[in-house]
């Protein structure tokens, strides 16, 4: 295995040196060597691993004369890097541009049952040279790492920007009519079979994730970018030409196993929790005595979760600030636990009532995670128990 890894890296370095050998200016003699080169946008459909639920985009450099066939991939990351999860939450995740041979790249997605499509770009020799040179510069050690952002700077937007910035003309995209989904709505379409993943996303995303998006913002998803490229033209020297000259299916879609073993969705769990709180409320009303442990448990769980949401307010992710769910998952609950546990007079119940009412009103502005309204009703049930039984 180690010998294979060494051979793989050495092969990549050979390809890289060949690209670096290209001059940075497009004279006619150099440009003519690009006749046999194709540059294509690669789009891979999703598979069931969390990191691949949204698909993937890469660039292909294929020299038909020399046989060089490279995939440039802006989605390389090291999950085992120190503090990876914490850095990802704070928006400080660094991804990098990787390079791999074409066949192993396709073989990887074939084993997952993904379709891989190539859109061969309709470029002049000079444009091919500029893109190849830009990729070689990006592959230098001091340039290959970049600060990843899921919505605004990712493996889909980077290839688009490389192409746009190295054309002699301008890409004219076909306008989308009556298609202005929010970031959250687009994510929901791709996580429909993964309710707990959707829950995690919705808990962290704030109010800004529910704003309408424009065409360019929607291209953070690879399938949207592929659609836009297919309907785009290049305007140069007073003439139009299609951006894509050929579209090929490199890997046919295979069979994917969907994990449908979830016994409970988040909504189901939230409803069961509310039913439990209502049963407790009936028991307490009958006994005319409020139990302390349900309050402490709910306060601890929602308060700890609120600490994470509070941290997200300082994240570099632009869509995680102004998250109204912090009214429900409120870190302030942790400070009230001692007084509630000792049944002392406390302002907790007044603060709780105000926050829950604001939370329910906020549902008209922000699309909350599944089942959160039922969790808010659980806390309101505890408030009602306090009013009736703590007299």
Secondary structure, 3 states (H helix, E strand, C coil): CHHHHHHHHHHHHHHHHHHHCCCCCCCHHHHHHHHHEEEEEEEECCCCCHHHCCCEEEEEEEECCCCCEEEEEEEECCCCCCCHHHHHHCCCCEEEEEEEEHHHHHHHHHHCCCCEEEEEECCCHHHHHHHHHHHHHHCCCCCCEEECECCCECCCHHHHHHHHCCCCCEEECCCCCCCCCEHHHHHHHHCCCCHHHHHHHHHHCCHHHHCECCHHHHCCCHHHHHHHHHCCEEEECCEEEECEEEEEEEECCCCCCCCCCCCCCHHHHHHHHHHHHHHHHHHHHHHCCCCCHHHHHHHHHHHHHHHHHHHHCCCCCCCCCCCHHHHCCCCCHHHHHHHHHCCCCCCHHHHHHHHHHHHHHHCCCCCCCCCHHHHHHHHHHHHHHHHHHCC
